[in-house]
């Protein structure tokens, strides 16, 4: 059965983008209902809300009406990855419209075009001590802040379902904001959705870190995969058996080799074709791209045709309000901003604000 989510995304992007306006109103109300911070924290949140309030420009998709024309891929943009070296605080604060989420359409197995291929992909072991050391709090879920990722998961799934999207670029303005920390924790939170298949890909090819965070041994080359020289089975890995209910419906494409020309690589026609073939073969419901920081280089801009929307991670005590505005200008108003997550928040009201 054809999936409801991702099949709509290559046509009618203009309709989908109109849905951001009511989201912004809900976000604004949620922030005002919380205790307002002062100083730089307040300025940072105001900057994030400002870019969410601005209605996106409508972009008419370019349609090639030739009988043999390939499906059009919507335009997209770049970002650059940051090694999440410093341990991130667990309080992840989401600036996304607080709306309920319906059950994922299709149910287990009904929307998957290649279940045999998914099953053939090798698994990798999960070392819970290693995950805890790297602040992957959604693994054992002993840290109460894990629920913030569940809230983020629910809201994102709702947005994706409503708009027919599946590909999310996770980026930040600069290094040290915790984008890889957020990407991995969100992917594991999504793995507990039994009827939702998730793929996490490390597209921070200049400074890859997903394999290190997850403790994956001998990861393959993302560059070779995007060039079409490496198969899905050669790069992708499923979560292995574990005692904490991390589902095997999450798949990770880590990267073990730096690519100094990552921007040029992601603009190759082969890269878009490989992504499309991967999506057709695995039929995931959600694809998370751990991207480089958006203001460090042009990688996020170069990758714009590969993703549907952006999840922006900003770091408390790190990100400046002007940097949030600079990201918006760089990505362009036509790039859907799915949400802004304030990581490393400080203050006694941080936990409450996460909700």
N, C-alpha and C positions, 0 to 999 in steps of 0.2 A: 504493500500500500504506500502510495506517495506520502511523504511526511508533510505535515501542515506548516512546520516552522520555516525551514530554510528554502523551500521551493518558491516562496513569494518574494524573496529578497532581491532577485535580479531584475524585477520589474516593479514599478510603482514605488520607488524609494521616496518620491516626493510626498506621497500620501502618508507614508510611515513617519516621516520626519515631523509632520504637523502635530503629532501626538505629544511632543515635548512640552508644549505650552501648559497644559493642565498639570503635568508633572512638576513643573517649576513652581506653580502656585502651591501645591501640596508640600514641596520642600520648604518653601518660605514659611508656611504655617508651622511646620514641625520645628524649625529652628526657633521661631519666636516663642513657641511653647516651652522651650528649654531655657535653663538659666543662661543668660547671655554672658560670655566671657568678656574681658576687657583687654586693652592693649593690642599687641600684635596678633593674638589669637582671634580677637573679634575682627580685625582688619582682614585676616586670612579667610575667615568664614564668609565675610561680606564679599570678598573678591570671588570666591567660589560660587556664591549664589548669584552674583552679577552675571557671570558667564552662563549660568543655567537659565537665568531669566530671559536672556536675549533670544528671540525667536530665530531659528535657523533659516538661512536662505533656501528657497526651493530650487532644486536642481533637477532639470528635466533630463531623464536618462536618454543617452544616445542609442537609438534603435537602428540596427541594420536589418532592413527588410528583405535582404536577399534570401532565397530558399535555403542556401547552404551555409548561411551565416552562423557562427558559433554564438552561444548565449552571451549576452553582455554582462560584464562585471562592473558593479558600481565603483566609482572613483573612491580612493581612500588615501591615507597619509602615514607618516613615520614617527618613530620614537626611538630612544636609546636606552639600553638596559643598565641598571645599576646593581652592583654587587651589594646585597643587603648584609654588609659586614657586621654592623652593630646590631645587637639584639633589639628587636622592635618591641615596644610596649604592646600589650595584648589588646588595649582598648582601641578597636577599629571603629571609627565613627562614620556612618554612611549618610550621605546627603542625597538620598534617592526617595522618590515619592513613596510614602507608606501605604501601599495598596496590597490587598490580599492576592494570592496566586491560586489559580485553578490547577487541577491535576494536569500533568503533562499529557498531551494528546497522543494517542496511539497505543500506549501501554507497552509492556515489555515484549519486544520482538516484532510488534506489528509494523513499526516504521523502519526497520533495519533491512537494508538491501543486501548486506553481506555478513550475516552472523558467523559463517564459517571462517571468514578472514579474521574477524575480531577474535575468535577463539584460537586461531593459529599464531597470533602474536605472542612472543615469549613474555613471561612475567619476571618481575624483579622483587627480591625480598625487601621487607620493610623492617628496619631496625628502630624500634620505638624509642630507645635511648638516644639514638642519633637524631630522630625527629624532634624529640623534646629539647635536645641541645640547640637545635636550630629554630626553636620557637614555633614549631608546627603544632599549634595548640588544638587544631581540629582532629588530630589523630586520636589521642586518648580522651580528649574532651574533659579533662580534669580541671582545667583553667576555666572559670565561669565566663570569661570573655569569649569563649568559643561560640557562644550564642550570637554574638555580633556577626559572625560569618554566616550563620544560618539565616539571619535576617537579610543580609546582603544577598545570599543565594536566592532567597524567595523573591525578593524584589527584582533581581535581574532576570530570573526566569519569567516573571510576569511581563517585563518589558520585551524580552526576546519573543515570547509567544504572541504578544499583541502586534509586533511589527514584522514578524516573519524573518527575524535575524537569528544568527547562530555564532558569528565570529566576533569576539571581543578582544580589543587591544588593551592590555593593562600597561600603563605607563605612568611616569611622574615627571615633574618639571626638571629635577636635577637628581644627582646621586644621593643615596642614603635615605630616601623616603620610605622604602619598604615595599616596593612593587613586587619583587619576587616572593617576599614573605606573604603578601596578600594573594598573589597568584596561586601559590601552592596550597595555602590554607583554604582558599575558595574552591580549588579543584577537589580537595579531599572532602570538603563539606558537600559538594555536588555529588560525590561518589555514593553518598548514602541515599540519594534519590533513586529508588530501584528502577524506575521507568525513564531514566534520563542518562544518556551516555555522554561522557565528557572527555575531551581531548585537551591536554595542556602541552603547548609547544614553546620551546625556548628559542625565541627569535632575537634575543639579545646576543647576537653572534660575535660581537667584539669582546664582550665580557660575560660569557655564559656562566650561569650559577645554579640552574635548576637541578642538575645532576648532583652537585655538591650538597645542596640543601637536603635532597632526598636520599643521599647516600648511594646513588646508582654507580655501579662499576662499569668501566669501559663503554661510555656512551658513544654512539655513532656520530657522524658528521651531518649537521643540519644543512650545511652548504651543499654537500653531495646529494642530499635528498631533494633540495630545491632545484638542483640542476638536472634531476631525473636520473642520477647515477646510483641511487640507493633506494631499495624497496621499503615499503611500509614495515614489513617484518624485520628488515635490517636496522631500523631506527627506533620504531615505537616499542614500548613495553607496557604491559598491564601490571596493576598492583597485585602482588602475590598474596597467598593466604595469610591471614593475620587474625589476632584475637580482639581487635577493636572495631570490627565491622566497617573497615574501609573496603568499599565494594570493588569488584573487578571490572565494573563498568566505567572506570577511569583509566585512561591511557595517557602515557607521557612520552613525548618526543624530546629527549634531552639533547644536548650538544656537547661534544668533547673536543671540538676544534675551533679556534678563533677564525673569523673571517674579516680581514682588514678592509675588504670592499663589500661589506654587507649591504650598503645602500644600493650599489649597482646590481648586486645579486638579486635583491628583492624586486627590482624593476624588470628583470628578464621575463619575457613572455613565458618561458618554461616554468618559472616559479608559480605564476598564476595557474597554469595548466596542471601542475603537480598538486597544488592545493585543491583544485576542483576535483581531480581524480581521487585524492585522498578522502574528500568529503563524500563523494559518491560511493567509495568502497567501504568506508567505515560507518557512514550515516550517523555521525554524532549529533546530539541535540545542542551541545555547547562546545565551542572551540575557544580556548583561552590562549592568547598570544602574550607571553611575557616579553615585552618590548624594552628597548633602551629608554633612558630618559629623553623626553621630547626636546629639551633645549640644549642637549649636548652635541647632537649631530642631526643629519637629515634622515636617519633611518626610518623614523615613524612616518614622515612624509612620503618616503619612497614606498613604504608598505601600504599606503592608503588603499590601493585597489584590492588588498587582501582581506580587509576586515570591514565589519558593518558599523561599529561604534567604539567609543573609547571609554574606559573606566580610568579616571585620573586619581592617582594616589598622591596626596600632599602630606608632608611631614611636619608635625608640630615642632616648633623650634628650629626647623630647617628651611622650609619653603617660605618665601616672601610673597606678599599679596601681588606685587608686580609680576612675579614669575608665573603666577596662575593666569594673569591676563595675557602674558606673553605666549603661553601655551595655546590659549584660545586663538590669538592672532596667527600663530604659526600653523595651526591645524586648519583654520578657516571655519567660518560659521556654518558651512555646509556639512561639516563632519559631526555626526550625532554624538553628543556627550551623554553617555548613559548614566553617569553619576560621578560624584566626587567623594572620595573616602579620606577622612582625616585620620592619619595614623600617628602613633607616638603622642597622643594627646596627654595633657597634664591637667591636674586639678581633681578635686573630689567629686565633681559632677560628671566626669568623663564616662563612667560606666553607664549612668542613666541616659546620657546623651546618645549613646550607641543605639538606643532603641527609638 
